């Protein structure tokens, strides 16, 4: 193995296995011969940027996660919508203040609300975003 490439070969193999795909099923999904996929997973071939994008898309994992060596699910439109709602709510609260909070405080508020909301969704399996649940936290973080 040759360092980073070997690590990437292992992560794409792990991604395939975690999805429950046989090498044949994954190769068909990617439009590759089985031997080519086997070589990529065993650090015996070069993986192009286009191939990384294709693997990420077909396996449903984040491109950056794969490149960093972890299997992170690719965000869905619902995830992006929820982020937008969090940002809108924090901006609404910020506009109600008598001062403009520092960008670092706004960032902290967004990150913390997203973290808490993600935990809540995992524990309760969904549910609607209720911004009122975080108002006090956001106000305290922004410095009200």
N, C-alpha and C positions, 0 to 999 in steps of 0.2 A: 504494500500500500504506500501511497505517496502523500502522507499528511492530510491536508484539507480534502483532497479528492477522495481519499479512503473514508474519511468521516462522512462525506456526502453520500458515497456509495452505500454505507451502512444505513444512513437515515432514509434513503429512498426505499431500501429493502424493508426496513422497519415500517415505513408508511404503507407499503403494499400489504405486508402481513397484517398490520393492524386493521386494515380495511377488509381483511379476509379474502383477498384476491390471490388466486394461484398465479404462478408466473405466466401461465398461458392466458388466463383471463385478463391480467394486467397488460400483457403484451398486445393482445387484441384491442383492448381499450385504448392503448397508446398508438396503435397502428404500427407495431414493431414485430419483428421476428422474436420468438422466445429467446433465442441465443443472444440477440443484441441486448435485450433487457437483462438477461443473466450476466452478461459482461459488464453492463453499467453498474449493476448491484454488487459486483465483485471486483470493482476497481480495475477493470480491464478495458475500459473504453473512455472516451471523452464525452462529457455531458455538456451540450450546448445550452445557451441561455433559453432558446426556444424550447428545448426539451424540458428544462426546469419548469418553465411556465406551463407546459402541457401536463407534466406530472402533477404539479400543484393543482391545476384545474380539474383534472380527471380524478384525482384522489381526494380532492376537497380540503386540502391543507393550505395554509398561508405560505406564500413564496418566501417571505422573510423568515418565517419559522423554519422552513426546510433549510434555508441557507445558514441559519444560526444553529442548526442541528436539533431542532425540537419539532414536535408534531402539534402545531396549533391549528385548530379548525379555522377555516377561512371565514371571515365575518360575513354575515348575511345582510340583506337589505334591512331587515328588522333591527339588527345591531346598529347599522348606520343611522337609521331613523331615531333610535333611542339616544344615540350620542347627540344628534341634532336637538332633540327635546331637552336634554340636559343642558346643552349650551344655551338654548333659548331661555330656559328658566333662570339660569345663573345670570345671564345678561339682563333679564327683567328685574331681578333683585338688585343687581349692580346699578341699574338706572334709577332705582328708587332711593339710593343712598345720596347723602349730601356731598359726597366726594367720589372721585373715580378711583377704584381700587387698583393697586399695582398689578400688572400682568401676571406676576409670579403667584399672587394670591388667587387670581381668577383661575389660573392653571391648577393650583392646589385644590380649589373647590370642584372643578370639573373632574379631576382625577379621583378625588375621594367619593363624589356622588356616583361616578361610573363604577368604582370598585364596590361600593355598598349595593348599588342596584344590581350588579352582576351576581353578587352573593345572594341577594334576595331572590332573583330569578332562579338560580340554581336550587336553592332551598325550597322554593314554592312552585317550581315548574311553571314559570310564566307570570301572567298577570299584567295589568296595565301599569304604565309609569305614572306615579302620583307625585308631582313635584312638591306638594305641600309637606310630604314626609321629610323633605330635606331642607326646608326653608331656614330653620334655626341653625343648622350646621353650616349652610352656605353663608348666612349673615355673619356668623362668628368667624368663619374662615376669611371672609372679605374684610373683616375688621369693623363691623358695625358696633 
